[in-house]
Amino acid sequence: MPALSSTSLLLVGSTLLAFALAAAATPLVGLLARRLGMLDMPGGRRVHPRPIPRPGGLAIAIAFGSAIFTFWLVDRLAGHPFLIPEEVRSSRFTLTAIAALLGMGVGLVDDMLELRARWQFLGLLIVAAVIVFAGIHIDFVNDPLSDRLVELAFPVAVAFTMFWIVGMNIALNFIDGLDGLAAGVAAIAALTLGGLALLPQVSEPFVAWMAFTLAGAVAGFLLFNFHPAKLFLGTTGVAFLGTMLAVLSIFGTAKVAAALLVLGVPIIDTFYVLVRRMVSGQPPFAPDRGHFHHRLLDVGLTHQQAVLLIYLMTAALGSLAFMTTGRAQLATFVGLAVVFGVAVMALAQRSSKAEELDPGLYREEADRF
């Protein structure tokens, strides 16, 4: 019981510390970005009325890293487990730090130089390759026909892991089209992964610590990122969060299926958008207004309503992840993909009719990838 109590204290304390650090660091990151000229300028497809700092996600990375480092440093100075219980300790600490720094680094370079999509994609491939080389890869997946786990051959595990890491980043980037949307969805996903890690059949307190601390940092950032945003998540934040969520879902016992479900909205939206663009002969990363969140705006929802609706959908999928097994999670994801496709087509038809009636009402927003 004392161990359980100390673990709970660690999880709550680290989460609250990350929240406070993010709330304090976010305005400072905004000031730094303005001094360095790292601003998202209005005009063209970008409809915000004034220049807004781009690399706001740096505050999330700083808060997360500082909170984790604080607890680690106190234990090191104490010379024995003091704030971090023995059962939370893990050899994967260094691997997690490598993943976090790589994701943040690639995003920060893009926010500074505004790289073209192909170079961003190459950067994500390098991040995924380094993470796999460091020893993080998906060795087992859920069998869709039973509750067993299927072991992947090493080459398949490497390829699937790289696809998972890059795909997670792209999906989160594609949904980063409204203030607070990508950050809020990532926070809900982190809370879900953290909660799943505490289940008796999983028992991964290290993953829970990382995930809850990440959620706390995102929550502190959201104080400034929810509509109207004072600064954007930027590629720094998207790449950091995408990489961290991908890595945390790999750790432990087959949480990939759960992550697939809770992040079903951005993942399925990305799939349909890419397919639609390729079928229509457009480049896969060409900006348009075909995303699910754009469709919600086009049929009359306000900015806040669209974001909160997707939050609610993500939270509902997170709840399903707790109530279902791996096989059921995969089946639910497939069913969601079908329902989502029908809903998007219906929304597209309604928004097209509305645009015909008032074409001046609709303005395009660019993908940030």
Secondary structure, 3 states (H helix, E strand, C coil): CHHHHHHHHHHHHHHHHHHHHHHHHHHHHHHHHHHHCCEECCECCECCCCCEECCCHHHHHHHHHHHHHHHHHHHHHHCCCCCCCHHHCCCCHHHHHHHHHHHHHHHHHHHHHCCCHHHHHHHHHHHHHHHHHCCCCCCEEECCCCCCEEECCHHHHHHHHHHHHHHHHHHHHHCCCCCCHHHHHHHHHHHHHHHHHCCCCCCCHHHHHHHHHHHHHHHHHHHHHCCCCCCCCHHHHHHHHHHHHHHHHHCCCCCHHHHHHHCHHHHHHHHHHHHHHHHCCCCCCCCCCCCHHHHHHHCCCCHHHHHHHHHHHHHHHHHHHHHCCHHHHHHHHHHHHHHHHHHHHHHHHHHHHHHHHCHHHCCCCCCCC
